[in-house]
Amino acid sequence: QVQLVESGGGLVQPGGSLRLSCAASGSIFSGNVMGWYRQAPGQQRELVARIDSGGSPNYADPVKGRFTISRDNTKNTVYLQMNSLKPEDTAVYYCNAKTTYGITLSWGQGTQVTVSS
């Protein structure tokens, strides 16, 4: 039973932009906190950004001012607009759904983002 499906990853040059999308089943999207995490080779998975059901976002310091998270509650979709990309943004990006109490409901399968010239 697939609940979170990411798309939009790829190869981009430094300074470029990408937009990731995560389509969710309604049962885990509505009323929950949606987030984007990333994991680079040899490193732990880390939070990139999250957004609550009311649309309030939070960002990790390395992406503040460059990335924007948003959600469309009519489409059960969360987005991550990534601008001014840097090589250190290279990672597999995962979509995540959590309850307001922080309980993980589901992870997506991940989408590769590579920033390289």
C-alpha positions in Angstrom: 0.0 0.0 0.0 1.8 3.1 -1.3 1.0 6.2 0.7 3.7 8.8 -0.2 5.2 9.1 -3.7 7.9 11.6 -4.4 8.9 13.1 -7.8 11.0 15.9 -9.2 14.5 15.0 -8.4 17.3 15.1 -10.9 20.7 16.6 -11.8 21.1 20.3 -11.6 24.0 22.7 -11.8 25.1 24.8 -8.8 22.8 27.8 -8.5 20.0 26.0 -10.2 16.5 25.1 -9.0 14.3 22.0 -8.6 10.9 21.5 -7.2 10.1 18.2 -5.5 6.5 16.9 -5.1 5.1 14.4 -2.7 1.6 13.0 -3.4 0.0 11.4 -0.3 -3.0 9.4 0.3 -5.7 11.4 2.0 -5.7 9.4 5.2 -2.2 10.3 6.1 -2.1 13.9 4.7 -5.1 15.5 6.3 -4.3 17.1 9.7 -0.8 15.9 9.8 2.7 17.4 9.6 4.4 16.8 6.3 8.2 17.0 6.0 11.1 16.6 3.7 14.3 14.9 4.9 17.5 14.1 3.1 20.3 11.6 3.4 23.7 12.0 1.8 26.0 9.0 1.4 27.6 8.1 4.7 25.5 10.5 6.6 22.4 10.3 8.8 19.0 11.3 7.5 18.3 14.9 8.5 15.3 17.2 8.5 15.2 19.7 5.7 11.8 21.4 6.2 8.3 20.6 7.6 4.9 22.1 7.4 2.0 21.7 9.7 -1.7 21.3 8.7 -2.2 25.0 9.0 0.6 25.8 6.6 3.3 27.0 9.1 6.7 26.0 8.0 10.0 25.2 9.7 13.4 25.0 8.0 16.8 23.6 8.8 19.4 26.3 9.0 21.4 25.2 5.9 18.4 25.7 3.7 16.8 28.8 5.2 16.3 31.5 2.6 16.8 29.0 -0.3 14.1 26.3 0.1 10.4 26.8 0.4 8.0 24.1 1.6 4.3 24.3 0.8 1.2 22.1 0.8 -1.9 21.9 -1.3 -4.6 20.4 0.9 -6.9 20.0 -2.1 -4.4 17.8 -3.9 -2.9 16.0 -0.8 0.5 17.1 -2.1 3.5 18.8 -0.4 6.1 20.6 -2.4 9.7 21.6 -1.8 11.0 24.4 -4.0 14.8 24.4 -3.9 16.6 27.5 -5.2 20.3 28.4 -5.3 21.2 24.8 -5.0 24.7 23.9 -3.8 26.7 20.7 -4.2 26.2 20.0 -0.5 22.5 19.7 -1.2 23.2 16.5 -3.0 21.3 13.7 -1.3 18.3 11.4 -1.5 15.2 13.4 -0.5 12.4 11.7 1.4 8.9 12.8 2.1 7.5 12.1 5.6 4.2 12.2 7.3 3.9 12.6 11.1 1.1 13.2 13.5 1.1 16.4 15.5 2.6 14.3 18.4 5.6 13.4 16.2 4.7 9.8 15.4 5.8 8.8 12.0 3.0 7.5 9.7 4.9 6.9 6.5 8.1 7.5 4.5 8.3 7.9 0.7 10.7 5.9 -1.4 13.1 8.8 -1.9 14.1 10.9 -4.9 17.8 11.6 -5.8 18.9 15.2 -6.1 22.4 15.8 -7.5 23.9 19.2 -7.7 27.0 19.2 -9.9 28.6 21.0 -12.7 
